[in-house]
Amino acid sequence: MRVLGVDPGLTRCGLGVVEGTPGRPPTMVAVGVIRTPAELDVAKRLVQIEAHLEEWIIEHRPDAVAIERVFAQANVRTVMGTAQASGVAMVVAARRGLPVALHTPSEVKAAVTGSGRADKEQVTTMVTRILKLPERPTPADAADALALAICHIWRGGVTSRLQEAAASRPNLEALAQAQSRLQVARLKAAVEAQAGAAQKGRR
């Protein structure tokens, strides 16, 4: 599975492509950051982010896109920009028919460090170790994007299996019901046959 992780933001939007499967060490395919100037109109900044995301998806062909779920913070302006960038990423992925997953910061931290309260320094350190990178990915937005992709690969595999099990459950239940009805019918036929044999014997 190849996943594009997106750490949304207007000034810096982290991007990281990771390839791997659950239970095996993942490998980094690409990492980078989309930067847009603060003096530019917000709409134009979002257009730039959209264009770069399109380029990354075309070049790296991910199977899924993992985006950090936006939470309310003290700085409303920052939250708005992050949410807008996140929305653009979701639209770009959906337009390409790619599944989108939203992961909370605590989920990502727990996946790569074992603690949902880890700081950015710890996340960067663990991402570097997990992917066996020669140097630490910078800035933190880039490391966070890689962490998102790792989280989705490791947790997404489990989720997919659960979803497959859930999808197959109705079929299993229907099969069990059909087998039950067949067994009841056979028992009924056997009872009727015995009753018929007994009546013949009395005659």
N, C-alpha and C positions, 0 to 999 in steps of 0.2 A: 504494500500500500504506500502510495506517495501522497503526502499531505502538505498543503500550503498553510502555514500558520500566519495569522495577521494580528499584530498588536496595534489596534487602531489609534490614530491621532492625526491632528491637522498639521502640526509643525513637523512631527516625525511619526511615520507609520512604519513599524517594523515588519519585515517579511522574512520568512524562513521556510525552506522546503526540506522536508525530511522523509526518508524512505525506510520502511521496515515493517515488521510483523510483530504481534504480541509474543513476548517471551524471548525475543532475540534482540541483540544490540542494534539500534537504528543507526543510519548514516546520514550525514548532511549532504544535500544536493546543492543548495544555494542559500545565501543569506544576504540581506541588504536592508536599506531604509529609504523610504520615499520622503523627501523633504520638500516643504512648500513654504515660501516666504510669508511672514506674518502680515506684511503690508499689502498683500494681494487680497482681492475680494474673495470672501469665503466660497462663493459659487465656483470661481475659477480654480481655487485650491482643490476643491472636490473633483473638478474635472481632471486636474493633473493626477490626483490619486487614482481615479478611475482608469485613466490611460495607462499608468504604470502597472496597475493590477492586471489589466488585460494583457499587457506584454508578458508579465510573469506567468500567467496561466497558459498563454500560447507557447511560450518557450519551454516551460517545465512540465506541463501536462499533469497536474495533480489529480488524484482520484477523489479528493475531498478538500474542503477548506475549513479550517478551525479558527474561530475568531474569539477574542476575549469578550466576555459578557460585560457590558457597561453598567457600573453602579453609581448611584448618586454620591457626590463628594462635596466638600465645602466650596470648592471653586466651580460655580455653576457654568461659567464660560468654558472652562476646560471640559466639563462633562458634555456640554452641547457639541463641541468640536469633535470629541471622541465618538459620541453617538452618531454624528453625521458621517464620519469616516467609516464607522462600523456598518452603517446602512449602505454606503456605497459598495463596500466589500461584499455584502450579502447579495446586492443586486447584480454585481459583476459575476459572482459565482453562479447565481440562479440562472442568469442569462445563458451561461455555458452548460447548464444542466448538471452542475456539480452539487453534491450534498453539502450542506452547511451545518456546522456544529458550533454551539456557543459554550465556552467553558469559563467558569468563574475563576478569578485569580487564585482563590484558595485551592480549587481543584487542581490547577496547574502546578502550584507550589507543592502540594501534597504528592502529585504524581512524580515529579522530578527530584524532590528533596526528602520526601517522607513527612514533611511538616507543612500544614496549611498556613503557618505563620512565618515562614521563611522570608528573609528580606531579598532585595534584588541582587545583592552580592552573592548570597548563597545560591540563588537560582542560576546566576551566570556561571558560578564555579561548577555546579552539578551538570549543567548543559555541556560545558567544556569537557568534563570527564565522560559523560554518557556517550557523546558523539566522538570522543577521542580527537578533539581538535588541537592543532599545534599551538594555537593562541586563543585567548578569550575573545568571544564575539562582542564587539562594541558598536554603537552605544547599547545601553540596557534594553532599548526597544527591540534591537535585533535578537538579543539573547532571549527575550520574552517571547518573540515570535517562534523561535526554535523550540522553546519550552512548550508552547501551545501545540505545535505539530507533534512533539514527542508524546504529550499527554493524550492527544487524540488517537495516536497509533496504539498506545498501550491500553487505554480505556475504551477506545472505539471498537477494538477487536472483541472485548468482552461484551460490550453493548450489542454488537452485531449478532453474536451467538445467542444472546438472550432474546433479541428480536426474532431471530429465526426460530427459536424454540417456541416463542409466543405465537408466531405465525403458524407453526405446525401443530400447535396444541388442538385447535378446533378439528383438524383432520384426524388426529389421534383419538379424540373423543368420539368423533363420528364413527371411526372404525371400531372402537370398543363397543359402542352402542349397537352397531350392526352385528358384531359377533355375539353380543348378549342376546339380541333378538333371535339370531339363528340358533343359539343354544337352547333358548326357551322353546322354539318351534320343534326342535329335535326331541326334547324331553316330552313335550305335549304329544308328539306323534308316537313316541315309545309307550307312553301311558295308555293312549288310545288303542295301540296294537295289543298291549297286554290285556286290556279290558275286553277287546274283541275275542282274543284267544280264550279267555276265561268263560265268556258266554258260550262259545262253541263247545267248550269242555262240559258245561252243565247240560247241554243238549244231548 
